[in-house]
Amino acid sequence: MASLQTSGLLFSSSSSTTSSKRIHAAISVPKLPKIRFPLPRNSIKEMILRGSFSNTVPLEKNAATTTIDEPFINSTAASSKEISQLYAILETVADRAEMHKNVGEQRDNWNKLLLNSINMITLTATTMAGVAATGGAGAPLLALRLSSTLLFTAATGMLYIMNKIQPSQLAEEQRNATKLFRQLQSQIQTILALYDPAELDVKDAMDNVLNLDKAYPLPLLGKMIEKFPAKFEPAVWWPKSHDFQRKSKRPGKNEWSEELEAEMREVIEVIKGKDTEDYMRLGNLALKINKILAISGPLLTGIAAAGSAFVGNVSWAAIVAVAAGALATTVNTFEHAGQVGMVVEMYRNCAGFFSLMEESIESSLEETDFDRREDGEMFEMKMALLLGRSLSELRELAQNSSSSRIYGIEVDEFASKLF
């Protein structure tokens, strides 16, 4: 018993000694200094929008707190709404660009397949008409004559449809739409990266998308652009109202001066007198040529079909069928392999490009409030790049235009060096 009591006392004493050491060790640990990490302003804004600011940053009585005004929170929330809307529009624009790209490739394939098919049908029918004229009678002659007539008739119908829709022009429309949607996509990305989006940015982006949809429709039936209008007109793909321009942060006249305004007016005169006029002239010429070719192809295959029906009965019928078939193949190849419709659309788009430049410069010059104008130096640089010129070359062009008008001579150069 005594030994057990002694061992128990020893155990209890050792345990108490150990615990006292542990307590002493815990008490002797030095306190670490408090280190504060300041939160960036953008992080504070994001936490406010998520509603997690109070849960993430504990507030202390003696700590210095950041006071956030209610107008700042409201403006941040409003900006977040516009950012979300612009991202939604951005997704739509990217989808439109991909859609027009795929449709453009499809319609370019239409042009190649229809051209090859119609030419093969026409040449086959021409060969049959020639063989039927060389001799034979009875059933063989009737079979060759009937086959040739049917093939010429089928070629006439297919060629009429092909000339009506102009696949090469359809493909060029979709290529232009793809380029413009990608350009709009870059503009929206620039706004999101450099500026605080406003409600007018969202409205402007929406208007641009809807006008591009209207200018370059995807469906063929009902909404297809008229391929043979009575008068050649430039393409228009931008909203007519350009009342929103981003304010510059620079004081004063926004880097605009009388010299810069005079320079822009001279550039407009050169664009109107040389570039726009030249592309309108070429567009009208290409449209007339395309009309003649579009009428001639089906007309020649129709004449060949009529001639092949009388092969063996009339002496000159075979000559008419073979000659008209050969000419129809030549005309069809020149029109669609040469992509005359694409050339018409290219001139239409280029004329629209210069019309947009004229409208942009005129709207800027007509704005009397300099704070509402785009920065003058930036605007001048954009116009120079769009015309494929340096700033010094753009100013030289304006000087030459002014001198030519004073001395009554015509400017001998175009404003654009790209087209």
C-alpha positions in Angstrom: 0.0 0.0 0.0 2.7 2.4 0.9 4.5 1.7 -2.3 1.3 2.3 -4.3 0.7 5.6 -2.6 4.2 6.7 -3.2 4.0 5.9 -6.9 0.7 7.7 -7.1 2.2 10.8 -5.5 5.1 10.6 -7.8 2.8 10.3 -10.9 0.6 13.2 -9.8 3.6 15.4 -9.0 5.2 14.6 -12.4 1.9 15.4 -14.2 1.5 18.7 -12.4 5.1 19.5 -13.2 4.6 18.7 -16.8 1.4 20.7 -17.1 3.0 23.7 -15.4 5.8 23.5 -17.9 3.3 23.4 -20.7 1.4 26.4 -19.3 4.7 28.3 -18.9 5.7 27.5 -22.4 2.4 28.7 -23.7 2.6 31.9 -21.8 6.1 32.6 -22.9 5.2 32.7 -26.6 5.7 36.3 -27.9 2.8 38.0 -29.6 3.2 38.6 -33.3 2.9 42.2 -34.6 -0.3 43.0 -36.4 0.3 43.6 -40.1 -2.3 45.3 -42.2 -2.6 44.8 -46.0 -4.3 47.7 -47.7 -7.0 46.6 -50.2 -6.9 48.1 -53.7 -9.8 50.3 -54.7 -10.8 47.9 -57.5 -11.0 45.1 -54.9 -13.1 47.1 -52.7 -15.5 47.9 -55.6 -15.7 44.2 -56.5 -16.4 43.2 -52.9 -19.1 45.8 -52.6 -20.8 44.6 -55.8 -20.7 41.0 -54.4 -22.0 42.1 -51.0 -19.1 40.4 -49.2 -17.2 43.4 -48.0 -18.4 43.2 -44.4 -17.6 39.4 -44.2 -14.2 39.7 -45.7 -12.7 42.7 -44.0 -13.2 42.7 -40.1 -13.7 46.2 -38.7 -12.0 47.2 -35.5 -12.8 50.1 -33.3 -9.3 51.6 -33.4 -8.6 50.7 -37.0 -8.7 53.4 -39.7 -11.8 52.7 -41.8 -12.4 53.7 -45.4 -15.5 55.8 -46.0 -17.3 54.9 -49.2 -19.9 57.4 -50.4 -23.2 56.2 -51.6 -23.0 57.9 -55.0 -19.7 56.0 -55.6 -21.5 52.7 -54.9 -24.5 53.7 -57.1 -22.2 54.7 -60.0 -20.2 51.5 -59.6 -23.4 49.4 -59.7 -24.6 51.3 -62.8 -21.2 50.8 -64.5 -21.4 47.1 -63.7 -24.8 46.9 -65.4 -23.5 48.5 -68.6 -20.4 46.3 -68.5 -22.7 43.2 -68.3 -24.8 44.5 -71.2 -21.7 45.2 -73.4 -20.4 41.7 -72.7 -23.7 40.2 -73.8 -23.6 42.3 -77.0 -20.0 41.2 -77.5 -21.0 37.5 -77.4 -23.7 38.2 -80.0 -21.3 40.1 -82.2 -18.8 37.2 -82.1 -21.5 34.8 -83.0 -22.7 36.9 -85.9 -19.1 37.2 -87.3 -18.7 33.4 -87.2 -22.2 32.9 -88.7 -21.5 35.3 -91.6 -18.1 33.6 -92.2 -19.7 30.2 -92.5 -22.5 31.4 -94.8 -19.9 33.2 -97.0 -17.9 30.0 -97.5 -21.1 28.2 -98.3 -22.2 30.7 -100.9 -18.7 30.8 -102.5 -19.1 27.0 -102.9 -22.4 27.6 -104.6 -20.7 29.8 -107.1 -18.1 27.2 -108.0 -20.5 24.2 -108.1 -23.2 25.9 -110.1 -20.7 27.3 -112.6 -19.1 24.0 -113.2 -22.4 22.1 -113.4 -24.1 24.6 -115.8 -21.0 24.7 -118.0 -20.9 20.9 -118.2 -24.6 20.7 -119.0 -24.3 23.3 -121.7 -21.3 21.7 -123.3 -22.9 18.3 -123.2 -26.0 19.6 -124.9 -23.9 21.4 -127.5 -22.0 18.2 -128.3 -25.2 16.2 -128.6 -26.7 18.8 -131.0 -23.5 18.7 -133.1 -23.5 14.9 -133.2 -27.2 14.8 -134.2 -26.5 17.2 -137.1 -23.7 15.0 -138.5 -26.1 12.3 -139.6 -28.4 9.7 -138.5 -32.2 9.3 -138.6 -35.0 7.8 -136.8 -34.7 6.9 -133.1 -31.0 7.9 -132.6 -31.6 11.3 -134.0 -34.7 11.8 -131.9 -32.9 10.7 -128.8 -30.0 13.1 -129.4 -32.3 16.0 -130.3 -34.5 15.5 -127.3 -31.6 15.1 -124.8 -29.9 18.2 -126.2 -33.2 20.2 -125.9 -33.8 19.0 -122.3 -30.2 19.8 -121.2 -30.3 23.3 -122.8 -33.7 23.9 -121.1 -32.3 22.8 -117.7 -29.2 25.0 -118.2 -31.5 28.0 -119.0 -33.5 27.6 -115.8 -30.4 27.0 -113.6 -28.6 29.9 -115.2 -31.6 32.2 -114.6 -31.6 31.4 -110.9 -27.8 31.7 -110.6 -27.9 35.1 -112.3 -30.7 36.2 -110.1 -29.0 35.5 -106.8 -25.4 36.2 -108.0 -23.5 33.8 -105.6 -20.2 35.6 -106.0 -21.9 38.8 -104.8 -23.6 37.0 -102.0 -20.2 35.6 -100.8 -18.7 39.1 -100.9 -21.5 40.5 -98.9 -20.9 37.9 -96.2 -17.1 38.6 -96.2 -17.8 42.3 -95.7 -20.3 41.5 -92.9 -17.7 39.3 -91.2 -15.1 42.1 -91.4 -17.5 44.7 -90.0 -18.7 42.5 -87.2 -15.1 41.8 -86.2 -14.4 45.5 -86.3 -17.4 46.2 -84.0 -16.1 43.4 -81.7 -12.7 45.2 -81.4 -14.4 48.5 -80.7 -16.5 47.1 -77.9 -13.4 45.4 -76.4 -11.6 48.7 -76.5 -14.4 50.4 -74.6 -14.4 47.7 -72.0 -10.6 47.9 -71.6 -10.0 51.7 -71.6 -13.2 53.4 -70.5 -16.1 53.3 -68.0 -19.0 52.2 -70.2 -22.0 54.4 -70.3 -25.6 53.8 -71.3 -24.9 55.5 -74.6 -22.2 53.0 -75.3 -24.7 50.2 -75.0 -27.2 52.0 -77.2 -24.6 52.7 -79.8 -23.4 49.1 -79.9 -27.0 47.8 -80.2 -27.7 50.2 -83.1 -24.5 49.1 -84.9 -25.5 45.4 -84.6 -29.1 46.0 -85.8 -27.9 48.1 -88.8 -25.3 45.5 -89.8 -28.1 42.9 -89.7 -30.2 45.1 -91.9 -27.4 46.0 -94.3 -26.2 42.4 -94.8 -29.1 40.0 -94.4 -28.6 36.3 -94.1 -31.8 34.9 -95.7 -32.2 34.8 -99.5 -36.0 34.9 -99.8 -37.6 38.3 -99.1 -34.7 40.1 -97.6 -31.9 39.6 -100.1 -30.2 42.7 -101.4 -31.4 43.7 -104.8 -28.6 42.6 -107.2 -29.7 44.7 -110.2 -31.0 48.1 -108.8 -32.1 50.8 -111.1 -29.4 53.1 -109.7 -26.0 52.2 -108.1 -26.0 53.2 -104.4 -23.2 52.9 -101.8 -23.6 50.4 -99.0 -24.8 51.9 -95.7 -24.2 49.8 -92.5 -23.9 52.4 -89.8 -26.6 54.3 -87.7 -27.6 57.6 -89.2 -27.5 59.4 -85.8 -23.9 60.0 -84.6 -24.8 62.3 -81.7 -22.7 60.4 -79.2 -18.9 61.1 -79.1 -16.7 60.2 -76.1 -15.6 63.3 -74.3 -11.8 63.9 -74.1 -10.2 64.5 -70.7 -8.0 67.2 -72.1 -8.8 70.8 -71.3 -9.3 73.6 -73.7 -10.4 73.1 -77.3 -9.9 69.3 -77.2 -6.8 69.7 -79.4 -8.9 71.1 -82.2 -7.7 74.2 -84.0 -8.7 76.2 -87.1 -5.9 74.6 -89.0 -7.1 71.1 -88.2 -10.7 72.0 -89.2 -9.5 73.5 -92.5 -7.4 70.3 -93.1 -10.4 68.0 -92.5 -12.6 70.1 -94.8 -10.0 69.8 -97.6 -9.8 66.0 -97.0 -13.6 65.8 -97.5 -13.3 67.7 -100.7 -10.7 65.3 -102.1 -12.7 62.3 -101.0 -15.9 63.6 -102.6 -14.2 64.8 -105.8 -11.9 61.9 -106.4 -12.5 58.7 -104.4 -16.2 58.6 -104.1 -16.9 59.8 -107.6 -14.5 57.3 -109.1 -16.0 54.3 -107.2 -19.5 55.4 -108.1 -18.5 55.6 -111.8 -16.8 52.2 -111.7 -19.7 50.7 -109.8 -22.2 51.9 -112.3 -20.1 50.5 -115.1 -19.7 47.1 -113.4 -23.4 47.0 -112.7 -24.3 47.6 -116.4 -21.8 44.9 -117.5 -23.3 42.5 -115.0 -26.8 43.2 -116.2 -25.9 42.5 -119.8 -24.1 39.3 -119.0 -27.0 38.1 -116.7 -29.5 38.6 -119.5 -27.3 37.2 -122.3 -26.5 33.8 -120.6 -30.1 32.5 -120.2 -31.1 34.1 -123.6 -28.3 32.2 -125.4 -29.1 28.9 -123.8 -32.8 29.4 -124.6 -32.0 30.1 -128.3 -29.8 26.9 -128.2 -32.7 24.9 -126.8 -35.0 26.1 -129.6 -32.4 25.4 -132.3 -31.6 21.9 -131.0 -35.3 21.0 -131.2 -35.3 21.5 -135.0 -32.0 19.7 -135.7 -32.5 17.4 -138.6 -35.5 19.3 -139.9 -34.0 22.7 -140.6 -30.5 23.1 -142.1 -29.4 26.0 -139.9 -30.9 24.7 -136.6 -27.7 22.8 -135.7 -25.6 25.9 -136.4 -27.7 28.0 -134.1 -27.8 25.4 -131.3 -24.0 24.8 -131.4 -23.0 28.5 -131.7 -25.5 29.7 -129.0 -24.4 26.9 -126.7 -20.7 27.8 -127.1 -21.4 31.5 -126.6 -23.5 30.8 -123.5 -20.7 28.8 -121.9 -18.3 31.7 -122.6 -20.6 34.3 -121.2 -21.4 32.2 -118.1 -17.7 31.6 -117.5 -16.8 35.3 -117.9 -19.6 36.4 -115.5 -19.3 33.9 -112.7 -15.7 32.8 -113.0 -14.7 36.4 -113.3 -17.0 37.2 -110.4 -18.4 40.3 -111.8 -21.1 40.4 -109.1 -18.3 40.4 -106.5 -16.7 43.3 -108.2 -20.0 45.2 -108.0 -20.3 44.5 -104.3 -16.7 45.5 -103.7 -17.3 48.9 -105.4 -20.5 49.3 -103.4 -18.7 48.7 -100.1 -15.8 51.0 -101.0 -18.2 53.8 -101.9 -19.9 53.2 -98.5 -16.6 53.4 -96.7 -15.9 56.8 -98.2 -19.4 58.0 -97.4 -18.9 56.9 -93.8 -15.7 58.9 -93.6 -17.4 62.0 -95.1 -20.2 61.7 -92.6 -17.8 61.2 -89.6 -15.8 64.3 -90.5 -18.8 66.5 -91.2 -20.5 65.5 -88.0 -17.4 66.3 -86.0 -17.0 69.7 -87.7 -20.7 70.5 -87.2 -20.5 69.9 -83.4 -20.0 73.3 -81.9 -19.3 72.0 -78.4 -15.6 71.1 -78.4 -16.0 68.9 -75.3 -18.4 66.6 -77.2 -15.9 66.1 -80.0 -13.4 63.3 -80.1 -9.8 64.4 -79.4 -8.5 66.3 -82.4 -5.1 64.6 -82.6 -6.7 61.2 -82.2 -9.3 61.9 -84.9 -6.6 63.1 -87.3 -4.5 60.0 -86.8 -7.6 57.7 -87.4 -8.4 59.5 -90.6 -4.8 59.2 -91.8 -4.7 55.5 -91.0 -8.0 54.8 -92.7 -6.7 56.5 -95.9 -3.4 54.6 -95.7 -1.4 57.8 -95.1 0.9 59.2 -92.4 0.0 62.4 -90.7 2.5 64.4 -92.8 1.1 62.9 -96.0 -2.5 63.8 -94.9 -1.5 67.4 -94.2 0.3 67.5 -97.5 -2.8 66.3 -99.3 -4.9 69.0 -97.6 -2.3 71.7 -98.7 -2.3 70.4 -102.3 -6.1 70.5 -102.4 -6.2 74.0 -101.1 -3.6 75.2 -103.6 -5.4 73.4 -106.5 -8.6 75.2 -105.7 -6.9 78.5 -105.4 -5.2 78.1 -108.8 -8.3 76.5 -110.4 -6.7 73.2 -111.2 -7.8 69.6 -110.3 -6.1 67.6 -107.6 -4.1 64.9 -109.3 -4.2 62.3 -106.5 -6.8 60.3 -104.6 -7.3 60.6 -100.9 -6.9 56.9 -100.2 -3.8 54.9 -100.9 -5.5 51.6 -100.0 -8.1 51.2 -102.7 
